[in-house]
Amino acid sequence: LVVQKELVDNALDACEEAGVAPVVHVSVDEDGIEISDNGPGLPAETLTGVLDFSIRVSSREAYVAPDRGAQGNALKTIIAMPFVLDGTEGQVDVEALGQQHLIKLAVDRIRQQPVIDLSSVPSNVTTGTVVRIRWPDSASSLRESEERFLQVARAYTVLNPHLSLTVDWFGARTEILATAPDWPKWRPSDPTSAHWYGIEHLERLIAAHIANDADSGRERTVREFVAEFRGLSSTAKQKSIAAATGMPRARLSDLWDGNQPDTEAIEALLAAMQAESRPVKPADLGVIGQEHLRRRLAEMGCVPDSFDYRKREGTHDGVPWVVEAAFGWLGEDSTSGRQSITGVNWSPGIVNPFLELGYGESLDSILERQWAGRREPVVLVVHLACARVEYTDRGKSAVVIPFELALAIRELVTGVTKKWAKQRKAEER
C-alpha cells in the first residue's frame, strides 16, 4: 500500500510538472510491484542524490505548496523498503531516459552503514519512469492485500479527474480513463506564494536554500530568492521590496548569523513580499468538482438519486483551502460495507487522515451519528486541498486541522449524509 501510494504520488507530480495528463500503470505479480508513468523521466543525478542515506530530509520539505508530498523523501524510503522487509538485501530497478538503473541494498554489520550497489545498462524506456520494487520472499504474501490495494488505486482516480490508471493484479487488468485530461489544478512547478508562509516557515526555507547553495558552490541573492515567489518576478516589485527592507544587494546568507536566523530582517522581508503580491484564491488550488465525483460514484455502483455533493472554500492565516464531500448509496443488493475515500491534496490516505475534528469528534464518529457506520452500503468521499498542510507524523497519517477547517468538514459530512440519515431513522422506527 505504501509503495503504491508514494510511487503514484511521485508519478502524478512528475506528469503535472511536465504539463501532461498523467497516464499511470500499476502492475503486481509474485516478484513485486511496478509503477510507470508518462512524465519527463527521472534524471540519473536525481537518483544518485536519493541514494545518499546520510541525509534524511529533502530540501522540498521546507517548500510550502499544495503538493502531494510534504517530506520530499518518498523515493528514498521506497528504495530501502525491500531491504527492510528482507533484513539481508533488497533490490529496486528504475528505468528512465534510456537507462535501467539496478540498485541493490545491503548493510555493513560492522560499520552499521548501508552498502549500495548501483549499476546501469541501456533501456528502451525513453518516456516517463518505471520503478520496480522486488518483493522479498520473506515478506508476507502480496495477494492478501488485493482488496485494499485496488481500493486505494481506484481512490486515485476519484481524487484526480485528469488521471488515466491501469492496474494489473496478477494478470487481472482494470483500466479507468480520465474524465477531464485537461483538468486545471495547482502544479508542483507553480511558484509558491509569500502569503503561505509564517516567519518560522520562511526561516526554514531560507536555511534550506543556503544549505543547498553551499553544497552546489553558488551564492544566491535576496533578490533572486524573492523572484521565485508568485507575483514577484518583475524587476519593479523586486526593487520595491529591496527598498522597503534595505537589502538592495544583500545575499541570502546575510539573513543568517551563524546558526541563528536574523528574525527581524526576515520578518521585514516577508511583510514586504506579502505587500507586493496578491493572495491566492482557494479555487486556484484545484476543485475536483461535482460532475466528476458523480460519475466516479456511479461507476462504483451508487444509486444516482442518492448522490449528494457539497463544497466549502476558505482561508486560514493567509493559507487557502478547499474541502469537498460526496456521498452515495450502493443499493439494496450490495453486500459490502462503507467505502471511505479520504485524501489531502489529491492523494488518498491509506488510513483516514481526519482523526480529530474538534469537540472530541472524528470523521468516524460523525458517520456513526449519521447512520453511515462501517457496515452500511455507502460510499463517502472527503478531500482537502490546502496550500500548507501539517501532519502529526512523518508518515503523513493524520492532519493537524485548524478549528475553522474542522468545522467546515463536520458540516459538509453532515450535509451530504443528511438525506441518508433521515431515511435510515425512518426505517428503524
Phi, psi and chi 1 to 4 in degrees:
 res  aa     phi    psi   chi1   chi2   chi3   chi4
   1 LEU       -  -43.5  -66.4  174.8      -      -
   2 VAL   -67.6  -42.3  173.2      -      -      -
   3 VAL   -58.5  -47.6  168.2      -      -      -
   4 GLN   -59.6  -49.0  175.2 -178.7 -140.1      -
   5 LYS   -61.5  -48.7  175.5  176.2  168.3   57.3
   6 GLU   -68.8  -39.7  -61.4  -64.1   -5.8      -
   7 LEU   -74.6  -35.4  -69.4 -177.4      -      -
   8 VAL   -69.1  -38.8  173.2      -      -      -
   9 ASP   -55.9  -49.1  -81.8   -8.7      -      -
  10 ASN   -60.9  -41.7  -80.0    2.0      -      -
  11 ALA   -63.2  -44.7      -      -      -      -
  12 LEU   -63.5  -44.5  -71.3  169.9      -      -
  13 ASP   -61.4  -41.9  -76.3  -15.2      -      -
  14 ALA   -63.3  -43.8      -      -      -      -
  15 CYS   -65.3  -41.5  -67.3      -      -      -
  16 GLU   -65.6  -38.8  -70.7  172.6    2.1      -
  17 GLU   -62.8  -33.8  -73.6 -169.1   10.1      -
  18 ALA   -82.9   -8.3      -      -      -      -
  19 GLY    75.9   28.5      -      -      -      -
  20 VAL  -118.1  147.5  -61.3      -      -      -
  21 ALA   -66.4  124.4      -      -      -      -
  22 PRO   -68.9  133.2   20.6  -29.4      -      -
  23 VAL  -122.5  112.4  178.3      -      -      -
  24 VAL  -120.7  136.8  177.2      -      -      -
  25 HIS  -117.3  130.5  -62.5  -91.9      -      -
  26 VAL  -119.3  126.7  179.3      -      -      -
  27 SER  -130.5  133.3  178.3      -      -      -
  28 VAL  -128.6  129.7 -178.0      -      -      -
  29 ASP  -143.3 -168.2   55.9   28.5      -      -
  30 GLU   -62.1  -26.2  -69.5   82.8   -3.6      -
  31 ASP   -88.5  -24.4  -65.2  -31.7      -      -
  32 GLY   160.3 -157.9      -      -      -      -
  33 ILE  -122.7  132.1  -55.8  171.8      -      -
  34 GLU  -125.8  132.2  179.3  179.7  -71.8      -
  35 ILE  -131.4  127.4  -65.6 -179.1      -      -
  36 SER  -127.4  157.0   63.2      -      -      -
  37 ASP  -141.6  176.9   62.3   62.7      -      -
  38 ASN  -110.9   29.2   61.7  -35.1      -      -
  39 GLY   -78.6 -164.6      -      -      -      -
  40 PRO   -76.2  -14.6   27.2  -34.9      -      -
  41 GLY    97.9  138.1      -      -      -      -
  42 LEU   -79.1  119.4 -177.6   71.0      -      -
  43 PRO   -65.9  149.0  -20.1   32.4      -      -
  44 ALA   -61.7  -36.2      -      -      -      -
  45 GLU   -68.7  -31.5   56.0  -90.2   22.4      -
  46 THR   -66.0  -42.3  -59.8      -      -      -
  47 LEU   -62.9  -39.4 -177.0   60.7      -      -
  48 THR   -61.4  -40.7  -57.8      -      -      -
  49 GLY   -65.1  -35.7      -      -      -      -
  50 VAL   -63.0  -31.1  166.9      -      -      -
  51 LEU   -80.0    1.8  -64.6  178.0      -      -
  52 ASP   -85.8   95.9 -176.5   -1.5      -      -
  53 PHE   -83.9    4.7  -77.1   90.7      -      -
  54 SER   -79.3  -12.4   65.0      -      -      -
  55 ILE  -112.1  123.0  -57.9  172.8      -      -
  56 ARG   -90.5  -37.7 -173.7  179.8   71.9  171.1
  57 VAL  -110.7  135.8  179.2      -      -      -
  58 SER   -82.0  157.7  162.7      -      -      -
  59 SER   -63.8  -19.9   58.9      -      -      -
  60 ARG   -64.8  -23.8 -172.9   72.6  173.7  178.0
  61 GLU   -61.4  -27.6  177.5  -96.5  -15.5      -
  62 ALA   -87.3   -8.8      -      -      -      -
  63 TYR   -86.4  127.6 -168.2   79.3      -      -
  64 VAL   -95.8  118.1  176.5      -      -      -
  65 ALA  -167.4  157.8      -      -      -      -
  66 PRO   -78.7   61.3   30.1  -35.5      -      -
  67 ASP   -99.2  163.6  -63.8  -19.3      -      -
  68 ARG   -71.3  -36.9  -65.1  176.3  179.5   83.9
  69 GLY   -97.5  140.7      -      -      -      -
  70 ALA  -115.0  -19.6      -      -      -      -
  71 GLN   -99.4  -28.7  -51.9  -63.6  -12.1      -
  72 GLY    77.4   14.4      -      -      -      -
  73 ASN  -129.4   27.2   57.8    3.9      -      -
  74 ALA   -62.1  -46.6      -      -      -      -
  75 LEU   -65.6  -35.6 -170.3   55.0      -      -
  76 LYS   -60.1  -41.9 -174.7 -170.1  -64.2  -73.2
  77 THR   -65.9  -43.2  -55.9      -      -      -
  78 ILE   -65.3  -40.5  -64.9  -56.8      -      -
  79 ILE   -63.1  -33.5  -74.1  174.9      -      -
  80 ALA   -78.8  -19.3      -      -      -      -
  81 MET   -61.5  -45.5 -171.3  175.0  -68.6      -
  82 PRO   -59.1  -36.6  -24.2   34.7      -      -
  83 PHE   -66.6  -43.5  166.5   79.3      -      -
  84 VAL   -62.2  -39.4  173.4      -      -      -
  85 LEU   -69.1  -36.9  -70.5  170.8      -      -
  86 ASP   -84.8  -37.9 -177.1   79.0      -      -
  87 GLY    87.9  -13.1      -      -      -      -
  88 THR  -121.6  -47.2  -57.1      -      -      -
  89 GLU  -154.7  163.4   61.4 -179.3    1.8      -
  90 GLY  -151.7  155.3      -      -      -      -
  91 GLN  -138.2  137.1 -179.3  174.6  -26.8      -
  92 VAL  -134.5  136.4  175.6      -      -      -
  93 ASP  -113.1  134.2  -58.4  -19.7      -      -
  94 VAL  -127.8  124.8  179.2      -      -      -
  95 GLU  -118.4  129.3  -65.8 -173.8   68.7      -
  96 ALA  -169.2  147.7      -      -      -      -
  97 LEU    53.8   39.3  -57.5  174.7      -      -
  98 GLY    79.3   11.1      -      -      -      -
  99 GLN  -131.3  140.8  -70.1  -71.7  -48.5      -
 100 GLN  -108.9  120.2 -179.8 -179.9    9.7      -
 101 HIS  -102.9  121.1  -52.9  -77.9      -      -
 102 LEU  -102.2  117.8  -49.3  176.1      -      -
 103 ILE  -114.0  120.1  -54.0  163.7      -      -
 104 LYS  -115.6  130.9  -67.1 -176.5  178.7  179.8
 105 LEU  -119.9  128.9 -168.6   63.0      -      -
 106 ALA  -137.7 -166.2      -      -      -      -
 107 VAL  -143.4  141.3   67.9      -      -      -
 108 ASP   -86.6  105.6 -175.2  -31.4      -      -
 109 ARG   -66.5  -27.9  -61.4  -67.0 -179.7 -175.8
 110 ILE   -73.9  -49.8  -64.6  176.6      -      -
 111 ARG   -86.2   -9.1  -66.3 -179.6  173.2   83.6
 112 GLN    56.0   49.0  -67.3  -66.4  -62.6      -
 113 GLN  -130.2  150.1  -65.6  177.0  -14.7      -
 114 PRO   -66.0  143.8  -14.8   27.5      -      -
 115 VAL  -116.5  114.4  177.4      -      -      -
 116 ILE  -114.1  126.1  -57.8  169.2      -      -
 117 ASP  -112.4  111.0  178.6   20.4      -      -
 118 LEU  -115.0  122.9  173.1   62.7      -      -
 119 SER  -132.4  156.8   60.0      -      -      -
 120 SER  -134.5  143.3  -59.8      -      -      -
 121 VAL  -136.8  160.9  -63.7      -      -      -
 122 PRO   -62.0  149.4  -23.9   34.6      -      -
 123 SER  -137.2  154.9  166.0      -      -      -
 124 ASN   -83.6   -6.6  -66.9  -34.2      -      -
 125 VAL   -80.0  109.8  175.9      -      -      -
 126 THR  -114.8  -14.3   56.4      -      -      -
 127 THR  -119.2  129.8  -59.7      -      -      -
 128 GLY    76.7 -168.5      -      -      -      -
 129 THR  -132.8  139.7  -57.9      -      -      -
 130 VAL  -119.2  123.1 -180.0      -      -      -
 131 VAL  -119.2  125.4 -179.3      -      -      -
 132 ARG  -120.7  121.9 -176.7  164.6 -174.3   79.9
 133 ILE   -96.3  115.8  -51.3  -61.9      -      -
 134 ARG   -78.1  113.8  -57.6  -73.7 -178.8  175.3
 135 TRP   -82.7  123.6 -148.4 -111.3      -      -
 136 PRO   -70.6  148.1   24.7  -33.2      -      -
 137 ASP   -62.7  -27.3  -66.7  -24.2      -      -
 138 SER   -75.0  -14.1   57.0      -      -      -
 139 ALA   -79.6  162.5      -      -      -      -
 140 SER   -64.6  159.3   60.7      -      -      -
 141 SER   -63.5  135.1  171.6      -      -      -
 142 LEU   -66.3  -30.9  -72.9  171.2      -      -
 143 ARG   -61.7  -26.2  -69.3 -176.8 -179.4  -87.5
 144 GLU   -66.8  -18.1  -62.2  173.5    0.2      -
 145 SER  -101.5   12.1  -56.8      -      -      -
 146 GLU   -56.0  -52.6  176.4  179.7    4.1      -
 147 GLU   -60.6  -48.1 -178.5  178.2    0.4      -
 148 ARG   -70.3  -36.1 -175.4   66.1 -177.0  127.4
 149 PHE   -60.4  -46.4 -170.0   93.0      -      -
 150 LEU   -69.5  -31.5  -63.8  178.5      -      -
 151 GLN   -64.2  -44.1  -75.2  177.3   -9.0      -
 152 VAL   -66.2  -39.3  173.2      -      -      -
 153 ALA   -60.1  -47.5      -      -      -      -
 154 ARG   -63.7  -35.3  178.4  174.6  -72.7  -83.9
 155 ALA   -59.4  -34.1      -      -      -      -
 156 TYR   -60.9  -39.1  -90.0  102.2      -      -
 157 THR   -74.0  -23.7   66.7      -      -      -
 158 VAL   -72.7  -39.5  172.8      -      -      -
 159 LEU   -90.9   -6.6  -57.8 -176.4      -      -
 160 ASN  -132.6   93.1  -67.5  -86.9      -      -
 161 PRO   -60.2  -22.7  -23.7   34.4      -      -
 162 HIS   -90.4    0.4   59.6  -23.1      -      -
 163 LEU   -92.1  129.8  169.2   62.4      -      -
 164 SER  -107.0  123.6  -67.7      -      -      -
 165 LEU  -127.7  134.7  179.8   68.6      -      -
 166 THR  -120.9  130.8  -58.6      -      -      -
 167 VAL  -121.1  126.3 -179.8      -      -      -
 168 ASP  -114.2  105.9 -171.9  -42.1      -      -
 169 TRP  -106.6   99.6 -179.4  -87.6      -      -
 170 PHE    50.1   43.1  -68.6   91.4      -      -
 171 GLY    95.4  -15.7      -      -      -      -
 172 ALA   -88.2  117.6      -      -      -      -
 173 ARG  -103.9  132.8 -176.8 -178.1  175.0   90.4
 174 THR  -126.8  129.7  -58.2      -      -      -
 175 GLU  -125.4  130.1 -177.1  178.1   15.2      -
 176 ILE  -127.0  118.6  -56.5  175.8      -      -
 177 LEU   -88.3  152.7  -61.0  177.6      -      -
 178 ALA   -63.1  143.9      -      -      -      -
 179 THR   -89.9  -21.8   62.9      -      -      -
 180 ALA  -150.2   82.2      -      -      -      -
 181 PRO   -57.0  -27.9  -24.5   34.7      -      -
 182 ASP  -100.1   24.2   56.3   -9.8      -      -
 183 TRP   -56.8  127.6  173.1   58.5      -      -
 184 PRO   -85.5  133.7   29.8  -32.9      -      -
 185 LYS  -154.0  169.6   69.5  174.6  -70.9  -68.3
 186 TRP   -69.7  124.9 -166.2  -83.3      -      -
 187 ARG   -91.6  150.3  -60.3 -171.0  -56.9  174.7
 188 PRO   -58.5  -24.3  -25.1   34.6      -      -
 189 SER   -86.2   -7.2   55.0      -      -      -
 190 ASP   -69.7  145.6  -70.8  -21.9      -      -
 191 PRO   -63.1  144.7  -19.2   31.1      -      -
 192 THR   -73.4  162.8 -175.2      -      -      -
 193 SER  -109.6  138.9  169.6      -      -      -
 194 ALA   -63.7  -24.3      -      -      -      -
 195 HIS   -73.7  -10.1  -64.3  -88.7      -      -
 196 TRP   -90.3    0.0  -61.5  -12.2      -      -
 197 TYR  -111.9  137.9  -69.6   79.5      -      -
 198 GLY   -95.5  177.6      -      -      -      -
 199 ILE   -58.7  -44.4  -61.6  -59.0      -      -
 200 GLU   -65.7  -33.7   67.6  -81.5   11.5      -
 201 HIS   -70.9  -40.8  -56.2  102.0      -      -
 202 LEU   -69.3  -37.0 -167.1   62.1      -      -
 203 GLU   -60.4  -41.1  -73.1  178.5  -10.4      -
 204 ARG   -65.2  -40.9  175.9   70.7 -172.5   92.0
 205 LEU   -66.8  -42.4 -178.4   63.0      -      -
 206 ILE   -62.5  -42.8  -69.8  172.5      -      -
 207 ALA   -61.4  -42.0      -      -      -      -
 208 ALA   -63.3  -40.2      -      -      -      -
 209 HIS   -65.9  -42.4  -85.7  -55.4      -      -
 210 ILE   -62.9  -43.2  -66.8  173.1      -      -
 211 ALA   -64.2  -42.3      -      -      -      -
 212 ASN   -65.9  -39.1 -174.3   65.4      -      -
 213 ASP   -64.8  -39.1  -71.1   -9.8      -      -
 214 ALA   -64.5  -38.3      -      -      -      -
 215 ASP   -69.0  -32.4  -67.9  -19.5      -      -
 216 SER   -95.1   -5.3   60.0      -      -      -
 217 GLY    78.2   25.2      -      -      -      -
 218 ARG  -114.1  170.4   65.0  169.7  -64.2 -174.1
 219 GLU  -134.0  101.9 -173.8   72.3   27.8      -
 220 ARG   -83.6  139.3 -168.5 -173.8  -43.0 -118.1
 221 THR   -89.4  162.7   65.7      -      -      -
 222 VAL   -61.6  -37.1  171.2      -      -      -
 223 ARG   -64.9  -40.4 -177.1  167.2  172.9  175.0
 224 GLU   -64.3  -38.1  -71.9  174.7  -37.4      -
 225 PHE   -63.3  -45.9  174.3   72.4      -      -
 226 VAL   -61.4  -37.6  168.6      -      -      -
 227 ALA   -64.3  -17.4      -      -      -      -
 228 GLU   -78.9   -9.2  -62.4  173.4    2.7      -
 229 PHE   -92.8  151.8  -75.0   75.3      -      -
 230 ARG   -59.2  127.9  178.0 -178.0  172.0   92.3
 231 GLY    80.2    5.6      -      -      -      -
 232 LEU  -122.4   25.2  -61.6  178.5      -      -
 233 SER   -84.2  -14.1   59.6      -      -      -
 234 SER   -78.1  146.3   72.4      -      -      -
 235 THR   -61.9  -38.9  -59.0      -      -      -
 236 ALA   -61.5  -44.2      -      -      -      -
 237 LYS   -69.5  -36.0  -70.9 -171.5  175.7 -177.5
 238 GLN   -65.5  -40.0  -66.8  165.8   22.7      -
 239 LYS   -65.4  -39.3  -72.3 -177.0  177.0  179.2
 240 SER   -64.1  -40.8  177.7      -      -      -
 241 ILE   -67.3  -41.0  -68.0  170.6      -      -
 242 ALA   -61.7  -40.5      -      -      -      -
 243 ALA   -68.0  -40.0      -      -      -      -
 244 ALA   -68.9  -27.8      -      -      -      -
 245 THR  -103.9   -9.4   57.7      -      -      -
 246 GLY    70.1   32.7      -      -      -      -
 247 MET  -125.3   56.7  -56.4  179.2 -166.8      -
 248 PRO   -65.9  -32.2   24.3  -34.3      -      -
 249 ARG  -129.0   20.8  -63.9  179.1 -179.6   83.1
 250 ALA   -70.5  146.1      -      -      -      -
 251 ARG   -89.0  154.7  -60.9  167.5  -59.6  178.1
 252 LEU   -62.0  -35.2 -165.2   61.4      -      -
 253 SER   -65.7  -17.7   57.0      -      -      -
 254 ASP   -66.7  -18.2  -67.0  -23.0      -      -
 255 LEU   -83.7    4.5  -62.7  176.8      -      -
 256 TRP  -131.6  124.9 -144.5  -91.9      -      -
 257 ASP  -107.6   95.7 -176.9   12.6      -      -
 258 GLY    66.6 -117.9      -      -      -      -
 259 ASN   -99.2    8.8  -70.9  -35.6      -      -
 260 GLN  -121.4  136.4  -64.0  -63.9  -36.2      -
 261 PRO   -77.1  150.3   29.0  -34.3      -      -
 262 ASP   -84.7   84.0 -173.9  -17.7      -      -
 263 THR   -58.6  -39.3  -59.1      -      -      -
 264 GLU   -62.7  -44.2 -176.0  175.9  -18.6      -
 265 ALA   -67.8  -37.7      -      -      -      -
 266 ILE   -69.2  -37.2  -66.0  175.2      -      -
 267 GLU   -60.9  -43.5  -74.4 -179.5  -12.8      -
 268 ALA   -64.3  -40.4      -      -      -      -
 269 LEU   -64.4  -45.5  177.2   62.9      -      -
 270 LEU   -63.1  -42.4  179.9   59.2      -      -
 271 ALA   -61.8  -41.7      -      -      -      -
 272 ALA   -68.2  -40.0      -      -      -      -
 273 MET   -64.6  -40.8  -69.0  166.9   65.0      -
 274 GLN   -69.5  -34.8  -69.0  177.5  -16.1      -
 275 ALA   -67.1  -30.1      -      -      -      -
 276 GLU   -93.5    0.0  -69.4  -68.5  -25.3      -
 277 SER  -132.1  157.3   59.4      -      -      -
 278 ARG   -93.5  145.1  -65.9 -179.4  179.8  179.3
 279 PRO   -65.3  153.2  -20.2   31.8      -      -
 280 VAL   -84.4  132.6  175.6      -      -      -
 281 LYS   -72.8  143.6  -63.7  178.9 -178.6  178.6
 282 PRO   -53.7  -41.3  -28.2   35.7      -      -
 283 ALA   -63.2  -22.4      -      -      -      -
 284 ASP   -69.3  -17.4  -69.6  -17.4      -      -
 285 LEU   -66.8  -36.9  -59.1  179.6      -      -
 286 GLY   127.0  128.8      -      -      -      -
 287 VAL  -117.9  125.1  176.3      -      -      -
 288 ILE   -61.3  -48.4  -62.3  172.6      -      -
 289 GLY    99.3  149.5      -      -      -      -
 290 GLN   -65.9  -44.3  179.2  173.7   -9.8      -
 291 GLU   -69.1  -38.0  -69.0  -49.5  -50.0      -
 292 HIS   -63.0  -46.2  167.9   77.0      -      -
 293 LEU   -66.9  -36.1  -69.5  172.4      -      -
 294 ARG   -59.9  -43.9 -175.8 -166.2  -57.4  -84.5
 295 ARG   -67.0  -44.6  177.3  171.0  169.5  177.8
 296 ARG   -64.6  -40.3  -73.2  -67.2 -174.3 -120.0
 297 LEU   -68.6  -34.1  -94.8   61.1      -      -
 298 ALA   -64.8  -39.2      -      -      -      -
 299 GLU   -63.7  -27.7  -68.1  170.1   -9.0      -
 300 MET   -82.3   -5.4  -63.7  172.2   67.1      -
 301 GLY   104.9    9.9      -      -      -      -
 302 CYS   -72.1  141.7  -71.1      -      -      -
 303 VAL   -67.6  125.3  176.4      -      -      -
 304 PRO   -53.7  -42.7  -28.2   35.7      -      -
 305 ASP   -68.2  -16.7  -69.8  -15.6      -      -
 306 SER   -87.3   -8.8   70.0      -      -      -
 307 PHE   -68.9  137.1  176.0   81.7      -      -
 308 ASP  -141.8  144.3 -157.7  -19.7      -      -
 309 TYR  -140.5  139.4  165.2   88.1      -      -
 310 ARG  -145.6  154.5  -53.0 -159.3 -179.7 -167.3
 311 LYS  -141.5  146.3  176.0 -178.6   64.3  123.7
 312 ARG  -139.6  137.9 -174.5   73.8   60.0   85.0
 313 GLU  -121.6  153.6  -60.1  176.7   -3.0      -
 314 GLY  -173.6 -177.3      -      -      -      -
 315 THR  -137.8  134.5  -58.6      -      -      -
 316 HIS  -126.4  118.4  174.5   76.1      -      -
 317 ASP    55.1   40.2 -165.9   22.2      -      -
 318 GLY    82.5   -2.8      -      -      -      -
 319 VAL  -103.4  120.3  179.1      -      -      -
 320 PRO   -76.5  150.8   29.0  -34.0      -      -
 321 TRP  -146.9  154.5   53.4  -97.1      -      -
 322 VAL  -135.7  128.8  179.2      -      -      -
 323 VAL  -117.1  132.0  178.3      -      -      -
 324 GLU  -124.9  143.0  -64.1  173.9   84.6      -
 325 ALA  -136.9  140.8      -      -      -      -
 326 ALA  -139.7  152.3      -      -      -      -
 327 PHE  -146.7  146.5  179.2   86.1      -      -
 328 GLY  -158.0  155.9      -      -      -      -
 329 TRP  -102.5  135.1  172.7   46.4      -      -
 330 LEU   -83.0   -2.1  -69.7  169.4      -      -
 331 GLY    96.9  165.3      -      -      -      -
 332 GLU   -66.6  -27.8  -65.0  179.4   -3.1      -
 333 ASP   -86.6   -3.6  -62.9  -28.9      -      -
 334 SER   -71.5  139.2  174.6      -      -      -
 335 THR  -110.2    1.6   58.0      -      -      -
 336 SER   -89.1  160.7   68.0      -      -      -
 337 GLY   -90.1 -167.3      -      -      -      -
 338 ARG   -64.4  137.0 -174.7 -175.4   73.6 -146.5
 339 GLN  -111.7  117.3  -61.3 -177.5   39.9      -
 340 SER  -109.9  126.4  -62.5      -      -      -
 341 ILE  -114.4  105.2  -61.8  173.9      -      -
 342 THR  -120.3  140.6   53.7      -      -      -
 343 GLY  -160.4  164.2      -      -      -      -
 344 VAL  -129.4  128.9  177.6      -      -      -
 345 ASN    50.6   49.8  -72.8  -15.5      -      -
 346 TRP    66.4   22.6  -50.2  -77.9      -      -
 347 SER  -124.8  117.4  177.5      -      -      -
 348 PRO   -69.0  144.8   24.0  -32.1      -      -
 349 GLY   -84.1  141.0      -      -      -      -
 350 ILE   -68.1  -36.2  -64.1  175.7      -      -
 351 VAL  -120.4  161.6  -64.0      -      -      -
 352 ASN   -63.6  118.0  168.7   27.9      -      -
 353 PRO   -80.7   -9.6   29.8  -34.1      -      -
 354 PHE   -98.8   67.5  -53.7  118.0      -      -
 355 LEU   -79.9  -28.9  -63.8  179.2      -      -
 356 GLU  -128.9  114.2  177.9   55.6   51.3      -
 357 LEU  -120.4   27.7  -65.6  175.4      -      -
 358 GLY    83.0  155.2      -      -      -      -
 359 TYR    56.1   28.8  -62.0  115.3      -      -
 360 GLY    71.9   15.5      -      -      -      -
 361 GLU  -105.0  152.2  -76.2 -163.2  -53.6      -
 362 SER  -125.2  175.4   66.3      -      -      -
 363 LEU   -60.5  -41.6 -178.2   58.9      -      -
 364 ASP   -63.1  -41.4  -75.2  -23.3      -      -
 365 SER   -67.8  -35.1   66.8      -      -      -
 366 ILE   -65.5  -42.8  -65.3  172.3      -      -
 367 LEU   -66.0  -36.7  -67.7  173.8      -      -
 368 GLU   -62.0  -41.8  -71.3  -70.9  -16.9      -
 369 ARG   -66.9  -28.7 -169.1  178.1   67.0 -119.0
 370 GLN   -93.5   19.1  -68.8  -63.6  104.4      -
 371 TRP    60.6   32.6  -59.7   75.6      -      -
 372 ALA  -125.2   49.8      -      -      -      -
 373 GLY   -68.7 -177.4      -      -      -      -
 374 ARG   -63.5  -26.2  -64.6 -176.5 -177.9  -83.1
 375 ARG   -88.7   -7.9  -63.9 -176.5  178.8 -179.2
 376 GLU   -77.2  140.7  -61.2  -70.4  -11.7      -
 377 PRO   -81.7   71.0   31.2  -34.9      -      -
 378 VAL  -133.9  164.0  -62.9      -      -      -
 379 VAL  -123.5  131.4  177.1      -      -      -
 380 LEU  -126.0  134.6  173.8   76.4      -      -
 381 VAL  -120.4  127.6  178.7      -      -      -
 382 VAL  -132.9  121.7 -179.7      -      -      -
 383 HIS  -131.7  136.4  177.5 -100.4      -      -
 384 LEU  -117.4  123.8  165.8   65.4      -      -
 385 ALA  -107.0  124.5      -      -      -      -
 386 CYS  -149.5  138.1 -175.1      -      -      -
 387 ALA   -70.4  -30.3      -      -      -      -
 388 ARG  -132.4  107.5 -169.4  174.8   73.3 -146.2
 389 VAL  -112.1  132.6  178.6      -      -      -
 390 GLU  -114.2  133.5  -63.0 -179.3    5.8      -
 391 TYR  -108.6  157.4  -66.7   90.9      -      -
 392 THR   -81.7  -14.6   59.4      -      -      -
 393 ASP  -150.4  169.9   58.5   16.7      -      -
 394 ARG   -74.6  -14.4  -62.4 -170.2   63.5   79.9
 395 GLY   -84.0   -0.3      -      -      -      -
 396 LYS    56.0   41.0  -59.5  179.7  -69.7 -175.0
 397 SER   -89.2  -21.1   60.0      -      -      -
 398 ALA  -145.0  143.5      -      -      -      -
 399 VAL  -102.5  140.0 -179.5      -      -      -
 400 VAL   -81.2  117.1  178.0      -      -      -
 401 ILE  -114.5  118.8  -56.6  176.5      -      -
 402 PRO   -59.6  157.0  -20.0   31.1      -      -
 403 PHE   -58.5  -45.7  178.0   78.2      -      -
 404 GLU   -59.1  -41.8  177.4 -172.4   -1.4      -
 405 LEU   -70.2  -39.6 -176.9   51.9      -      -
 406 ALA   -61.4  -39.7      -      -      -      -
 407 LEU   -62.6  -41.1  179.8   62.7      -      -
 408 ALA   -63.9  -41.7      -      -      -      -
 409 ILE   -64.9  -43.1  -65.3  174.5      -      -
 410 ARG   -60.1  -44.7  -69.1 -157.2  -55.0  -93.3
 411 GLU   -66.9  -39.3  -69.2  177.8  -10.3      -
 412 LEU   -66.4  -45.3  -74.6  178.5      -      -
 413 VAL   -64.6  -41.6  172.9      -      -      -
 414 THR   -63.3  -38.3  -58.7      -      -      -
 415 GLY   -67.0  -46.8      -      -      -      -
 416 VAL   -72.4  -19.4  -64.7      -      -      -
 417 THR  -101.4    5.6   56.8      -      -      -
 418 LYS   -62.2  -49.6 -175.8  176.1 -179.3  179.8
 419 LYS   -63.1  -40.2  -70.0 -172.7  -62.6 -177.0
 420 TRP   -63.3  -45.4  167.9 -100.8      -      -
 421 ALA   -61.7  -40.8      -      -      -      -
 422 LYS   -63.0  -42.9 -178.1  177.4 -179.9 -179.5
 423 GLN   -65.1  -43.7  174.0   66.2   23.9      -
 424 ARG   -68.2  -35.8  -71.6  -69.4  -74.4  114.4
 425 LYS   -64.1  -40.3  -72.1  178.7 -176.4  178.2
 426 ALA   -64.6  -39.8      -      -      -      -
 427 GLU   -63.3  -41.6  -68.8  172.6   -1.9      -
 428 GLU   -64.2  -40.1  -75.8  -65.6  -47.0      -
 429 ARG   -65.7      -  -74.4 -162.9  -64.9  -90.9
